[in-house]
Amino acid sequence: MKKEKEDRNRCERKFEFNPKDGIDNPVLSLAEDAEDGESFGFWLRQEVGKSGHIVRRVMPGGLAHRRGLRNGDRILEVNGVYVEGMEHFRVVWKIKSSGKQVSLTVLDGNAYELAKALNRDLAQLLPHHHQPRLCCITKAQSGFGFSVSAPEGVKGTFRLSVPKDGPADKAGVPDGSWLLELNGVSVESWTSAQLNKKLKHSSSPMGLLVIDDESEEFYRQRGIKVTTAMADASLVPFEVRKLEMVRGPDGYGFLLKEEKCCSGKRGQFLREVDAGMPAEKAGMRDGDRLLAVNGESAEDLDHQEVVLRIRADSSRVTLLAIDAEGSKFYDSVCTSLRIGEHQEVGVSPLLFYDEKDPAAGWTLAHASSPPSLLQEKKCPPSTACLRHFSTGSHGNELPPHQPGESSKEGQDGLSQAF
């Protein structure tokens, strides 16, 4: 009972809004106390006649409920990215591609409506901070182009000195920034000697997660653990590419092959791309790693499941892929994230892909109230269509279908379970 009261008080403090002072500490993280196989436990909706991305059907006792999410809350940021006013399917994509770890900036429904009634700019009311930055540094003859200083006898506190025009500077590492992770591993428990040893033996390219002074203080004061999942990766030179293909008389013109990734995990790779065929014309390259099929992650699927998804539509398919070098880089920086003491959390390149168009999994639903709305197709739980980038769990699946539920959800807006 005492713990419940403390949690409730913490949540009440979390969702405060003062018309004069702005929003006070609205960030929460759905990560720290996740149990294996557990979904986030809420639905995200966009409803006719209401603005914002609305939290509904929060599962009592579930992860979202335990972290303070409540029915009617509005999501303003996902992993540090402002989403108010963003298309609903893009917000859904950002949460789904976060896997088992996501950080949300949330405002309760009444406070949101008050801010809107006062015509306040919610972005201006949020506490100012920058996302941590993920940087990819290619080694030059002179090295990686930065040096490290640390207080004597203190673990995990490393400031970077970055000379102009060196490899680190060109990769976007700010001079004076703090080092959080090296190649996907947190440095918070390392001594200077351990870090120097790791740097000496690091391969190229090197992945660094860094943060500036102001933002480090922002996250520290709010007790938020910063991870790669929250990073700005816009300066990383490897991009997820969309390949849209219409099947030709002789097929698409590529071979799907299961191979071992650099991380040791099995993955699906695109090989033997035929010249002049739809795959090559769409931009496919030999050695690309397949990440998603028709808007759904394929990273946790076995070979046969991926084949079936590609063949689901006999005339066309949309794939998301990354080249071999990009796959190698993300394997090296995104395989060591942890939540709590035991649970590993993988972060995919898809996390940093911003879907600009509705994926193939979206369709027009002709609702009773005009205009027609976008609604995501509901997949049966066996397809694990919300299970992204977890490690051997069955989390983030849609709940079992209930009679009449599908049509009800489509009548007054967009809906997505997490």
DAJO-V437516 format. One record per residue. N is the residue number from 1. PHI is phi as a letter, one per 20 degrees, with the letter a starting at -180 (* if undefined). PSI is psi as a letter, one per 30 degrees, with the letter a starting at -180 (* if undefined). OMEGA is omega in whole degrees, 0 to 359 (none if undefined). Layout:
BEGIN
<<N | PHI | PSI | OMEGA> <N | PHI | PSI | OMEGA>>
END
This chain:
BEGIN
<<1 | * | e | 180> <2 | f | e | 180> <3 | f | e | 179> <4 | f | e | 180> <5 | f | e | 179> <6 | f | e | 179> <7 | f | e | 181> <8 | f | e | 178> <9 | f | e | 179> <10 | f | e | 180> <11 | f | e | 179> <12 | f | e | 177> <13 | f | e | 186> <14 | f | e | 188> <15 | d | h | 180> <16 | e | k | 175> <17 | c | k | 176> <18 | d | k | 183> <19 | g | f | 181> <20 | e | e | 188> <21 | e | f | 180> <22 | o | a | 185> <23 | e | k | 183> <24 | d | j | 171> <25 | l | i | 185> <26 | e | g | 187> <27 | e | k | 169> <28 | c | l | 183> <29 | c | k | 176> <30 | e | i | 185> <31 | b | e | 199> <32 | g | e | 185> <33 | d | g | 178> <34 | f | k | 176> <35 | d | l | 183> <36 | g | k | 179> <37 | n | g | 185> <38 | e | k | 174> <39 | e | l | 178> <40 | f | e | 173> <41 | n | h | 173> <42 | b | l | 174> <43 | d | k | 175> <44 | d | k | 185> <45 | c | l | 167> <46 | c | j | 191> <47 | d | k | 178> <48 | f | k | 178> <49 | n | f | 179> <50 | c | l | 180> <51 | d | l | 177> <52 | n | l | 177> <53 | e | j | 195> <54 | e | k | 177> <55 | e | k | 178> <56 | c | l | 172> <57 | l | h | 176> <58 | f | k | 184> <59 | f | j | 179> <60 | g | k | 180> <61 | m | f | 180> <62 | f | l | 184> <63 | g | e | 180> <64 | f | e | 180> <65 | f | e | 180> <66 | f | e | 181> <67 | e | f | 173> <68 | o | g | 179> <69 | f | k | 183> <70 | c | l | 180> <71 | g | k | 179> <72 | n | f | 176> <73 | g | l | 175> <74 | d | k | 177> <75 | e | k | 182> <76 | d | e | 179> <77 | c | k | 172> <78 | c | j | 182> <79 | l | h | 176> <80 | n | f | 180> <81 | e | k | 181> <82 | f | k | 186> <83 | d | f | 177> <84 | f | k | 182> <85 | n | f | 178> <86 | f | k | 178> <87 | g | k | 187> <88 | f | e | 183> <89 | f | f | 178> <90 | f | e | 177> <91 | f | e | 176> <92 | g | e | 181> <93 | g | e | 183> <94 | f | e | 180> <95 | f | e | 181> <96 | f | e | 184> <97 | f | f | 176> <98 | e | f | 179> <99 | m | b | 184> <100 | e | g | 182> <101 | b | k | 178> <102 | b | k | 176> <103 | d | k | 184> <104 | d | k | 169> <105 | d | j | 193> <106 | c | k | 174> <107 | c | k | 181> <108 | f | l | 189> <109 | g | e | 182> <110 | f | e | 179> <111 | f | e | 178> <112 | f | e | 180> <113 | f | e | 178> <114 | f | e | 180> <115 | f | e | 179> <116 | f | e | 180> <117 | f | e | 178> <118 | e | g | 178> <119 | l | h | 180> <120 | e | k | 176> <121 | e | j | 185> <122 | f | e | 180> <123 | f | e | 180> <124 | f | f | 181> <125 | e | f | 181> <126 | f | k | 175> <127 | g | k | 184> <128 | f | k | 174> <129 | a | l | 175> <130 | d | l | 173> <131 | f | l | 168> <132 | f | l | 185> <133 | d | k | 174> <134 | e | k | 184> <135 | c | k | 179> <136 | d | j | 186> <137 | d | k | 176> <138 | e | k | 185> <139 | f | k | 174> <140 | d | l | 179> <141 | f | e | 181> <142 | e | f | 180> <143 | o | a | 183> <144 | e | f | 172> <145 | n | h | 173> <146 | b | l | 174> <147 | c | l | 186> <148 | c | k | 173> <149 | c | l | 182> <150 | b | k | 175> <151 | f | k | 183> <152 | f | k | 176> <153 | m | g | 181> <154 | d | k | 180> <155 | e | k | 168> <156 | m | g | 180> <157 | d | j | 187> <158 | c | k | 177> <159 | d | k | 184> <160 | d | k | 172> <161 | d | k | 189> <162 | c | j | 178> <163 | f | l | 180> <164 | f | k | 173> <165 | m | g | 174> <166 | e | l | 181> <167 | g | e | 181> <168 | f | e | 178> <169 | f | e | 180> <170 | f | f | 179> <171 | e | f | 176> <172 | n | g | 178> <173 | f | j | 181> <174 | f | k | 175> <175 | f | k | 180> <176 | n | g | 180> <177 | f | l | 180> <178 | e | k | 179> <179 | e | k | 180> <180 | d | e | 181> <181 | b | k | 173> <182 | c | j | 181> <183 | l | h | 174> <184 | n | f | 182> <185 | d | k | 179> <186 | f | k | 180> <187 | e | g | 189> <188 | f | f | 180> <189 | d | g | 184> <190 | e | k | 169> <191 | e | l | 178> <192 | g | e | 180> <193 | f | e | 179> <194 | f | e | 178> <195 | f | e | 181> <196 | g | e | 178> <197 | f | e | 179> <198 | f | e | 180> <199 | f | e | 182> <200 | f | e | 184> <201 | e | g | 182> <202 | f | k | 177> <203 | e | l | 178> <204 | d | k | 2> <205 | f | l | 179> <206 | d | k | 177> <207 | d | k | 177> <208 | d | k | 169> <209 | d | j | 185> <210 | c | l | 181> <211 | b | k | 179> <212 | e | l | 184> <213 | g | e | 186> <214 | f | e | 182> <215 | f | e | 176> <216 | f | e | 179> <217 | f | e | 180> <218 | g | e | 182> <219 | f | e | 182> <220 | f | e | 181> <221 | f | f | 181> <222 | e | g | 177> <223 | m | g | 182> <224 | e | k | 177> <225 | f | k | 182> <226 | e | k | 179> <227 | c | l | 180> <228 | g | e | 182> <229 | f | f | 183> <230 | e | g | 192> <231 | e | l | 166> <232 | e | j | 182> <233 | d | g | 186> <234 | f | f | 181> <235 | e | f | 175> <236 | f | k | 188> <237 | f | g | 181> <238 | d | k | 184> <239 | d | k | 171> <240 | f | k | 182> <241 | d | k | 176> <242 | e | k | 179> <243 | d | j | 180> <244 | d | k | 187> <245 | c | k | 170> <246 | d | k | 185> <247 | f | k | 177> <248 | e | l | 179> <249 | g | f | 181> <250 | d | g | 178> <251 | n | a | 181> <252 | e | f | 177> <253 | n | h | 173> <254 | b | l | 178> <255 | d | k | 175> <256 | e | k | 185> <257 | c | k | 176> <258 | e | k | 181> <259 | c | l | 178> <260 | e | k | 177> <261 | f | l | 178> <262 | f | f | 180> <263 | f | f | 184> <264 | n | f | 179> <265 | f | l | 177> <266 | f | k | 179> <267 | b | l | 180> <268 | d | k | 184> <269 | c | l | 183> <270 | d | j | 186> <271 | c | l | 174> <272 | l | h | 180> <273 | f | j | 185> <274 | f | k | 179> <275 | f | k | 176> <276 | n | f | 181> <277 | e | l | 183> <278 | g | e | 181> <279 | f | e | 180> <280 | f | e | 180> <281 | f | f | 179> <282 | f | f | 178> <283 | o | g | 179> <284 | f | k | 178> <285 | c | k | 178> <286 | f | k | 181> <287 | n | f | 175> <288 | g | k | 175> <289 | d | k | 180> <290 | f | k | 182> <291 | d | e | 185> <292 | b | l | 177> <293 | c | k | 178> <294 | l | h | 173> <295 | n | g | 179> <296 | c | k | 181> <297 | g | k | 176> <298 | d | g | 188> <299 | f | f | 180> <300 | d | g | 181> <301 | e | l | 175> <302 | e | l | 187> <303 | g | e | 183> <304 | f | e | 178> <305 | f | e | 179> <306 | f | e | 178> <307 | g | e | 181> <308 | f | e | 179> <309 | f | e | 178> <310 | f | e | 182> <311 | e | f | 184> <312 | g | e | 174> <313 | d | j | 186> <314 | f | f | 186> <315 | d | f | 184> <316 | b | l | 177> <317 | b | k | 175> <318 | c | k | 181> <319 | d | l | 168> <320 | d | k | 184> <321 | b | l | 175> <322 | c | k | 184> <323 | f | l | 187> <324 | f | e | 180> <325 | f | e | 178> <326 | f | e | 177> <327 | f | e | 180> <328 | f | e | 181> <329 | f | e | 182> <330 | f | e | 174> <331 | f | e | 184> <332 | f | f | 184> <333 | d | f | 189> <334 | c | h | 181> <335 | d | g | 188> <336 | c | g | 179> <337 | f | k | 182> <338 | c | l | 173> <339 | c | k | 180> <340 | m | b | 186> <341 | e | f | 192> <342 | c | f | 193> <343 | e | k | 177> <344 | e | k | 180> <345 | c | j | 178> <346 | e | k | 177> <347 | d | k | 186> <348 | e | l | 171> <349 | g | f | 180> <350 | f | f | 180> <351 | g | e | 184> <352 | d | g | 178> <353 | e | k | 181> <354 | d | j | 180> <355 | f | j | 182> <356 | e | f | 182> <357 | c | l | 176> <358 | g | k | 181> <359 | f | l | 182> <360 | f | f | 179> <361 | e | g | 181> <362 | d | k | 180> <363 | b | l | 177> <364 | e | k | 178> <365 | d | k | 182> <366 | e | j | 184> <367 | e | l | 181> <368 | f | f | 179> <369 | d | j | 180> <370 | f | l | 356> <371 | e | l | 176> <372 | f | k | 187> <373 | c | l | 173> <374 | f | k | 178> <375 | c | k | 179> <376 | f | k | 176> <377 | f | k | 177> <378 | e | k | 178> <379 | e | k | 176> <380 | f | l | 184> <381 | g | f | 184> <382 | f | f | 180> <383 | e | f | 178> <384 | l | h | 188> <385 | f | f | 174> <386 | d | g | 182> <387 | e | j | 185> <388 | c | k | 166> <389 | m | h | 174> <390 | e | l | 184> <391 | d | i | 174> <392 | m | g | 180> <393 | d | a | 175> <394 | c | h | 183> <395 | e | l | 174> <396 | m | h | 176> <397 | e | l | 173> <398 | f | k | 179> <399 | f | l | 178> <400 | g | k | 181> <401 | f | k | 176> <402 | d | k | 181> <403 | g | k | 177> <404 | n | f | 186> <405 | f | e | 185> <406 | f | e | 181> <407 | f | e | 179> <408 | f | e | 182> <409 | f | f | 183> <410 | e | f | 187> <411 | f | e | 188> <412 | c | g | 175> <413 | q | a | 180> <414 | e | k | 183> <415 | b | k | 180> <416 | b | k | 180> <417 | e | k | 175> <418 | c | * | none>>
END
